[in-house]
Every structure is written in C-alpha cells, then in structure tokens.
Amino acid sequence: MEDHVHLFVSSSPTLAPDQIMFRLKGYTSRVLRQEFPHLMRMPSMWTRSYFCGTAGDASSEIIKKYIANQKTR
C-alpha cells in the first residue's frame, strides 16, 4: 500500500515490539537515505506510530495469504 506496510515478523520473546519497530525504522531510514539522497531533506522518514497484533490461532500461511491479498485491494 502506498501509505502503510504489512510485515509478518517472528522475533525473540526478549525483544519488545517497540524495540523491533525502532530498529526497523532506523535501519530502513538510513538505507533509503543513502540510496536516495533527496530524502535527506526530510526531517524524519517515518512517524513514531505502528500497530502490532498477535497471530493467535492463525497459521503462518493464513497470515501470508492475508498480507498478499492486501496488494489487490
């Protein structure tokens, strides 16, 4: 989607969701700004907001299908 990204992440239970997002947003911001120098003019690449949900009883395949179907909407 042009205004958001779906990610299916599996991580260590010792990492809090905010730590995962902080690292992910920091890394992607650095990489994108290196590849596209005109982005250096932006005060920030990402907002501080994010949504985090658990998979519950859904299998990995169901979640992957859901994310793939978001591209067609």
C-alpha positions in Angstrom: 0.0 0.0 0.0 1.2 3.5 -0.6 0.6 4.7 2.9 1.5 1.7 5.0 3.4 -1.6 5.1 2.4 -5.0 6.4 5.1 -7.0 7.9 5.0 -10.6 9.4 7.7 -10.7 11.9 8.9 -13.5 14.1 11.2 -12.4 16.9 12.8 -13.4 20.2 10.4 -13.0 23.1 13.1 -10.9 24.8 12.5 -8.1 22.2 9.6 -5.7 22.9 7.6 -4.6 19.8 8.7 -1.0 20.3 12.3 -2.1 20.1 11.7 -4.1 17.0 10.0 -1.1 15.3 12.6 1.3 16.5 15.4 -0.8 14.9 13.5 -1.5 11.7 12.5 2.1 11.1 16.0 3.4 11.9 17.7 0.9 9.6 15.3 1.4 6.7 15.6 5.2 7.1 19.4 5.0 6.8 19.4 2.7 3.8 16.7 4.7 2.0 18.5 8.0 2.6 21.8 6.5 1.3 20.1 5.2 -1.8 18.0 8.3 -2.4 19.9 11.4 -1.3 17.0 13.8 -1.8 15.3 12.1 1.2 18.0 13.7 3.4 15.9 16.9 3.3 13.0 15.2 5.1 13.1 15.9 8.9 12.0 12.3 9.5 11.3 9.3 7.3 8.7 7.5 9.5 6.2 8.5 12.1 6.5 7.1 15.6 3.3 5.2 15.2 2.8 1.5 14.5 0.3 -1.3 15.0 1.2 -4.6 16.5 -1.0 -7.7 16.7 -0.6 -11.3 17.5 -1.3 -14.2 15.2 -3.4 -16.1 17.7 -4.7 -19.4 16.3 -4.0 -18.3 12.7 -1.3 -20.3 10.9 1.6 -18.6 9.2 0.1 -19.5 5.8 -3.1 -17.7 6.5 -1.3 -14.6 7.6 0.9 -14.6 4.5 -2.2 -15.0 2.3 -3.9 -12.1 4.1 -0.9 -9.9 3.5 -0.6 -10.9 -0.1 -4.3 -10.2 -0.7 -3.8 -6.6 0.6 -1.9 -5.8 -2.6 -5.0 -6.4 -4.7 -7.3 -4.0 -2.8 
